Amino acid sequence: MIVKALNLLYNTTMVIRKQALKAPSAPGVYFFRNGDGRVIYIGKAANLRLRLLSYFRPDSLDPRKRAMVEEAVKLDWQETGSDIEALILESELIKKNRPKHNIVMRDDKRYFYVAFTKEKFPKIFITHQPKRQGGQSRASSWTKPDFVQYLGPFTDGGAIKSVLKMLQKAFPYCRCSGRKNSAHQRPCQQAELGRCLGVCCLKKEKAAEFYPDADELKKLYAQNVSSIKKVLSGRLKKILLELKKEMNGSARARNYEKAARARDQIEALENIFRHKTFLSRDDQSWKEKGLKYLADILGLKKIERLEAFDVSNIQGKMPVGSMVVFVNGTEAKNEYKRFRIRLGDRPNDPAMIKEIVERRLKHKDWPLPQAMIMDGGKTQLGAALFALRQHGVLSVKTAALAKREEELYLPPQAGLPDGRKIALKEGPEPLLHLLASLRNEAHRFAVSYHRKLRRPS
């Protein structure tokens, strides 16, 4: 009888292992189910296949997880676009399903919650446990626990801290102490860096002095906190739709400052959720590997100097361009250049790319790169090639990077008679890492210049 039971357990485990072999090598959330089809455990993974196979290595599990694997008869999963998306989805599904083995394995030191204080300018912080009935939360020193709302649980404290740090750049909020008599006489350092709206932690009589639009900033603070809650609750699509609606409406009303803010928030969210596993690996070595792949694609022996170009505008208004430089895979920030585009206030990204490439080529004192990367697709690539031919520069290899599908557009000069596009998600990860880093840096530099020009003098 015992032998029969052991054979049954072995056969069931082997069936589940075969299911794990079918999982994709992508981020996502996975589910162990029992014989009734009920979810008994939920986890997240940067690489679903590797994570699931790890459950079937001899002596790789603690007794609690081994009991869970022995009870399971089926595995399935839900793929996500990034580690961060998997982290948030896992939190929502654990809260919704309350799988028994997640509850059994719960450890105050492993599960995290994001807390929002219920006050005029809510604070946001991370704690291991929400307050228990009649208890006191250790992290909420500036407010009573009854006035705190919690989101979670999250299983990865480091990841959720990183997410909040990135969200603070897109949706500034106050991180100053909420203790009595701690309000400032002038804006705090976080406000100077653009990570706090400033008005939230100033003394009441100073708010209007430093911020004439203090009332609007108070409304914006509430919107920012609401947006962060939606993101952490898995409602990314909803907040993106709201921001796009706000951006388009503000642009039609010629409120370009508000439209630009919504656009920047959209791009920040898209960048956060575009992060892949490989971005956490050794940054420099991956960029150097990416350079070798790019050199092969473009028909070059090596790439020492690589330049990237981007433009920033709101429906053509106040257009600017940027040029960033990587030397041997490292940012050469002292060689970055910015351009105030003279084309006029009409949206035409290819013409803007052509203008900034032409103006860059006129500077004979700037060393020529082995390769240039344009932000955009086939039309932006064509505009750059036209500018290069006009100036007789035929040695510089050129391509364009379209961010929506992460595709690299190559011209005929890359050794491909008709030109073509490469799906970077299907290619070597170091290449995508290099080009995404280059593109993001060019975009950051362009947007920072555009913001500077929009600020009232």
LINQUISUL-V913254 format. One record per residue. N is the residue number from 1. SS is DSSP state (2 for helix, 1 for strand, 0 for the rest). OMEGA is omega in degrees with one decimal (NA if undefined). D_FIRST is the distance of its C-alpha to the first C-alpha in Angstrom with 1 decimal. Layout:
<<N SS OMEGA D_FIRST> <N SS OMEGA D_FIRST>>
This chain:
<<1 0 180.0 0.0> <2 2 179.8 3.8> <3 2 179.3 5.5> <4 2 179.3 5.1> <5 2 179.5 6.3> <6 2 177.7 8.7> <7 2 178.7 10.0> <8 2 179.0 10.7> <9 2 -179.7 12.5> <10 2 -178.9 14.3> <11 2 179.1 15.5> <12 2 -179.8 16.7> <13 2 179.4 18.5> <14 2 177.5 20.2> <15 2 179.8 21.3> <16 2 178.8 22.9> <17 2 176.9 24.5> <18 2 176.1 26.1> <19 2 179.5 27.5> <20 2 179.8 29.0> <21 2 -179.5 30.7> <22 0 -177.8 32.7> <23 0 179.5 34.1> <24 0 174.7 37.8> <25 0 -174.6 39.4> <26 0 176.8 41.2> <27 0 176.7 41.3> <28 1 179.0 39.3> <29 1 -178.1 36.7> <30 1 -174.6 33.0> <31 1 167.8 30.3> <32 1 -178.3 26.5> <33 1 177.5 25.2> <34 0 -177.1 22.0> <35 0 177.6 20.5> <36 0 -177.8 23.5> <37 0 -179.0 25.9> <38 0 177.8 27.1> <39 1 179.8 28.5> <40 1 176.8 26.6> <41 1 176.8 28.7> <42 1 176.4 32.1> <43 1 176.3 33.8> <44 1 -179.6 36.9> <45 1 171.5 37.6> <46 0 176.4 40.7> <47 0 -173.2 38.8> <48 2 -175.6 35.8> <49 2 -178.9 34.3> <50 2 -178.5 34.5> <51 2 -177.9 33.3> <52 2 178.7 30.2> <53 2 -179.6 29.3> <54 2 179.4 29.7> <55 0 -174.3 26.5> <56 0 173.3 24.5> <57 0 -179.3 26.2> <58 0 175.0 24.2> <59 0 -178.4 25.1> <60 0 -173.9 27.5> <61 0 171.5 26.3> <62 0 -173.8 26.5> <63 2 -178.0 23.4> <64 2 -179.9 24.6> <65 2 177.3 25.0> <66 2 177.3 21.7> <67 2 179.2 20.0> <68 2 179.5 22.2> <69 2 -179.0 21.3> <70 2 178.5 17.5> <71 2 -174.3 18.3> <72 0 175.0 20.8> <73 0 -178.2 20.3> <74 1 176.1 24.0> <75 1 165.5 27.1> <76 1 -172.5 30.7> <77 1 175.6 34.0> <78 1 -178.1 37.7> <79 1 177.3 40.2> <80 0 -177.7 43.3> <81 0 -175.9 46.7> <82 0 175.7 46.5> <83 2 -176.0 44.7> <84 2 177.8 46.8> <85 2 178.2 45.9> <86 2 178.9 42.2> <87 2 -177.0 42.7> <88 2 178.8 44.5> <89 2 178.0 42.1> <90 2 -179.8 39.1> <91 2 -178.8 40.9> <92 2 -176.8 41.7> <93 2 175.6 38.2> <94 2 179.7 36.5> <95 2 -177.0 39.2> <96 2 -172.8 38.6> <97 2 -177.5 34.8> <98 0 -179.2 34.0> <99 0 -170.8 30.5> <100 2 -178.3 28.3> <101 2 171.2 27.4> <102 2 -180.0 31.1> <103 2 -179.6 31.9> <104 2 -175.2 29.4> <105 2 -176.1 30.7> <106 0 -177.6 34.3> <107 0 -178.4 36.6> <108 0 -177.4 40.3> <109 0 -176.4 41.2> <110 0 -177.8 39.5> <111 0 -176.1 40.4> <112 1 177.8 44.1> <113 1 173.8 46.3> <114 1 -176.1 49.8> <115 1 177.4 52.2> <116 1 178.4 55.4> <117 1 -179.0 58.0> <118 0 179.4 59.7> <119 0 -175.4 63.4> <120 0 175.2 66.4> <121 0 -174.6 65.2> <122 0 171.7 61.5> <123 0 179.4 60.0> <124 1 179.5 56.7> <125 1 -179.0 54.4> <126 1 177.7 50.8> <127 1 179.3 48.8> <128 0 -177.2 45.2> <129 0 170.3 44.8> <130 0 -177.3 46.8> <131 0 175.8 48.3> <132 0 -179.8 46.1> <133 0 179.4 47.5> <134 0 -177.1 50.3> <135 0 -178.1 49.8> <136 0 177.7 52.0> <137 0 -177.5 51.2> <138 0 -172.0 52.2> <139 0 -173.8 53.4> <140 0 -175.9 55.7> <141 0 -175.8 58.5> <142 0 -178.7 61.3> <143 0 177.0 60.1> <144 0 -177.1 58.3> <145 2 179.0 54.6> <146 2 -178.0 55.4> <147 2 179.6 57.4> <148 1 174.6 54.8> <149 1 -175.7 52.6> <150 1 170.3 49.4> <151 1 -179.1 47.7> <152 1 10.5 44.2> <153 1 171.9 41.8> <154 1 -174.3 42.2> <155 0 -175.8 39.8> <156 0 -177.2 42.4> <157 2 -179.9 45.4> <158 2 -179.0 47.3> <159 2 -177.5 47.0> <160 2 174.5 48.2> <161 2 178.8 51.1> <162 2 179.2 52.2> <163 2 179.7 52.0> <164 2 179.1 54.2> <165 2 178.6 56.6> <166 2 179.7 57.0> <167 2 -179.2 57.3> <168 2 177.8 60.0> <169 2 -179.6 62.2> <170 2 -177.8 61.9> <171 0 -174.4 62.1> <172 0 175.4 63.9> <173 0 -173.2 63.1> <174 0 175.3 64.2> <175 0 178.7 62.4> <176 0 178.3 65.1> <177 0 178.8 64.6> <178 0 -178.3 65.0> <179 0 -179.5 66.5> <180 0 176.9 69.8> <181 0 -179.8 73.0> <182 0 179.5 71.2> <183 0 -173.8 72.7> <184 1 173.9 74.6> <185 0 179.5 78.3> <186 0 -178.2 77.6> <187 0 -177.6 74.7> <188 0 -178.5 71.8> <189 2 178.2 70.7> <190 2 177.4 67.8> <191 2 178.5 70.4> <192 2 -179.7 72.5> <193 0 -179.3 69.5> <194 0 -179.1 68.9> <195 0 177.9 65.6> <196 0 -178.6 67.0> <197 0 174.3 69.5> <198 0 -175.4 71.6> <199 2 -174.1 72.8> <200 2 -175.0 69.7> <201 2 175.5 70.5> <202 1 170.7 74.3> <203 0 -172.8 76.4> <204 2 -176.7 77.5> <205 2 -178.9 81.1> <206 2 -174.3 80.2> <207 2 -178.4 78.0> <208 2 -179.7 80.9> <209 2 -178.1 82.9> <210 2 -175.6 80.3> <211 0 178.3 78.8> <212 0 179.7 81.3> <213 0 -175.1 78.4> <214 2 -178.9 76.4> <215 2 178.7 75.6> <216 2 179.2 74.1> <217 2 176.9 72.0> <218 2 177.8 70.6> <219 2 -179.7 69.4> <220 2 178.8 68.0> <221 2 179.6 66.1> <222 2 178.4 64.3> <223 2 -179.6 63.6> <224 2 179.4 62.1> <225 2 177.8 59.7> <226 2 -179.8 58.7> <227 2 179.6 58.1> <228 2 177.8 55.9> <229 2 -179.5 53.8> <230 2 179.7 53.4> <231 2 -178.0 52.4> <232 2 177.3 49.7> <233 0 176.7 48.5> <234 0 -178.7 47.8> <235 0 -178.4 51.0> <236 2 -177.9 52.6> <237 2 -179.0 53.7> <238 2 -178.3 55.4> <239 2 177.3 57.4> <240 2 177.2 58.4> <241 2 179.3 59.8> <242 2 -179.0 61.7> <243 2 178.8 63.1> <244 2 176.5 64.2> <245 2 178.7 65.9> <246 2 -179.8 67.6> <247 2 -178.3 68.7> <248 2 179.1 70.2> <249 2 179.7 71.9> <250 2 178.4 73.4> <251 2 178.2 74.7> <252 2 179.4 76.4> <253 0 180.0 78.0> <254 0 172.6 79.1> <255 0 -170.9 77.3> <256 2 178.0 76.3> <257 2 179.7 75.2> <258 2 178.3 72.5> <259 2 179.7 71.5> <260 2 178.9 71.1> <261 2 178.7 69.0> <262 2 178.1 66.6> <263 2 -180.0 66.5> <264 2 179.2 65.7> <265 2 177.0 62.9> <266 2 -178.0 61.4> <267 2 178.5 61.6> <268 2 178.8 60.2> <269 2 179.7 57.1> <270 2 178.5 56.7> <271 2 179.5 56.9> <272 2 -174.7 54.4> <273 0 175.0 51.8> <274 0 -177.3 52.6> <275 0 179.0 51.4> <276 0 -177.7 48.6> <277 2 -172.3 46.3> <278 2 179.5 48.6> <279 2 179.6 51.4> <280 2 180.0 49.7> <281 0 -177.7 49.9> <282 0 -171.0 52.9> <283 2 -172.9 55.7> <284 2 -178.4 58.4> <285 2 178.7 56.4> <286 2 176.5 55.0> <287 2 179.8 58.6> <288 2 175.1 59.8> <289 2 178.7 57.1> <290 2 177.7 58.0> <291 2 179.8 61.7> <292 2 177.2 60.8> <293 2 -178.7 59.0> <294 2 178.0 61.9> <295 2 178.8 64.4> <296 2 -178.0 62.7> <297 2 -176.5 62.6> <298 2 178.2 66.3> <299 0 -179.8 67.4> <300 0 175.6 68.4> <301 0 177.0 68.1> <302 0 177.5 67.3> <303 0 176.5 67.9> <304 0 -179.4 69.5> <305 1 -178.5 71.0> <306 1 -178.8 69.2> <307 1 177.5 70.8> <308 1 -176.1 69.4> <309 1 178.5 71.4> <310 1 176.2 70.7> <311 1 178.2 72.8> <312 1 178.0 72.5> <313 1 173.4 74.4> <314 1 -176.9 74.1> <315 0 176.4 75.3> <316 0 -175.6 77.7> <317 1 177.3 79.2> <318 1 -176.1 80.0> <319 1 176.5 78.2> <320 1 178.0 77.3> <321 1 178.9 75.7> <322 1 171.7 73.9> <323 1 175.6 73.5> <324 1 -173.0 71.0> <325 1 170.6 70.8> <326 1 175.2 67.9> <327 1 -175.5 69.1> <328 0 176.0 66.4> <329 0 -179.0 63.8> <330 1 179.8 65.2> <331 1 175.2 67.2> <332 0 -169.9 70.9> <333 2 178.0 71.9> <334 2 178.8 75.5> <335 2 176.0 75.9> <336 0 177.8 74.5> <337 1 176.3 77.2> <338 1 -174.3 77.6> <339 1 170.1 79.9> <340 1 -170.0 81.5> <341 0 -175.3 81.6> <342 0 -174.2 85.0> <343 0 -175.1 84.0> <344 0 -175.8 84.6> <345 0 174.6 82.5> <346 0 -176.3 80.7> <347 0 178.9 77.1> <348 0 -174.6 76.9> <349 2 179.1 74.3> <350 2 179.2 75.1> <351 2 178.2 78.8> <352 2 176.3 77.9> <353 2 179.8 75.8> <354 2 -178.6 78.7> <355 2 -175.1 81.1> <356 2 175.7 79.2> <357 2 177.9 78.5> <358 2 -179.0 82.2> <359 2 176.2 83.2> <360 2 -176.6 80.8> <361 2 179.1 82.3> <362 0 -179.4 85.8> <363 0 -178.5 85.0> <364 0 -179.7 85.8> <365 0 176.5 85.2> <366 0 -179.5 81.4> <367 0 178.6 79.6> <368 0 176.6 78.0> <369 0 170.4 74.2> <370 0 -177.4 72.4> <371 1 175.6 70.5> <372 1 176.8 70.8> <373 1 177.4 68.1> <374 1 172.1 69.2> <375 1 -179.8 67.2> <376 0 -176.9 66.9> <377 0 -173.8 66.6> <378 2 -177.1 68.8> <379 2 176.9 71.9> <380 2 177.3 71.9> <381 2 178.8 71.3> <382 2 179.3 74.3> <383 2 179.8 76.5> <384 2 178.7 75.7> <385 2 178.4 76.4> <386 2 179.6 79.7> <387 2 179.3 80.8> <388 2 179.4 79.9> <389 2 179.6 81.8> <390 2 -178.4 84.8> <391 0 176.8 85.0> <392 0 179.8 84.5> <393 0 -176.5 81.3> <394 0 -176.3 79.2> <395 0 -176.5 77.3> <396 0 177.1 75.0> <397 1 -172.3 71.7> <398 1 175.9 70.7> <399 1 178.5 67.7> <400 1 -176.1 66.6> <401 1 177.8 63.4> <402 1 -170.2 62.4> <403 0 -174.4 60.0> <404 0 179.5 58.5> <405 0 -178.2 56.4> <406 0 -179.7 57.0> <407 1 178.0 58.9> <408 1 179.5 61.5> <409 1 -177.7 64.5> <410 1 178.6 66.2> <411 0 176.7 69.8> <412 2 -176.8 71.1> <413 2 178.7 72.3> <414 2 179.2 68.7> <415 0 178.3 68.8> <416 0 -168.8 67.4> <417 0 -178.1 70.3> <418 0 -173.6 69.4> <419 0 176.8 67.6> <420 1 176.2 64.1> <421 1 -179.4 61.6> <422 1 176.4 58.5> <423 1 -173.2 55.4> <424 2 179.5 54.8> <425 2 -179.4 51.3> <426 2 -176.4 50.2> <427 0 -179.3 52.1> <428 0 -177.4 51.9> <429 2 178.5 51.1> <430 2 178.7 53.8> <431 2 178.1 56.4> <432 2 178.9 55.4> <433 2 179.4 55.4> <434 2 -174.2 58.9> <435 2 176.7 60.4> <436 2 178.3 58.8> <437 2 -179.8 60.2> <438 2 -179.3 63.6> <439 2 -179.1 63.7> <440 2 178.9 62.6> <441 2 177.4 65.2> <442 2 -179.9 68.0> <443 2 178.7 67.0> <444 2 -177.4 67.0> <445 2 178.3 70.4> <446 2 -177.9 71.9> <447 2 179.7 70.6> <448 2 177.5 71.8> <449 2 179.3 75.3> <450 2 177.7 75.3> <451 2 -179.5 74.4> <452 2 -179.8 77.2> <453 2 -178.1 79.7> <454 2 -177.6 78.6> <455 0 176.7 79.2> <456 0 -177.8 82.4> <457 0 NA 85.0>>
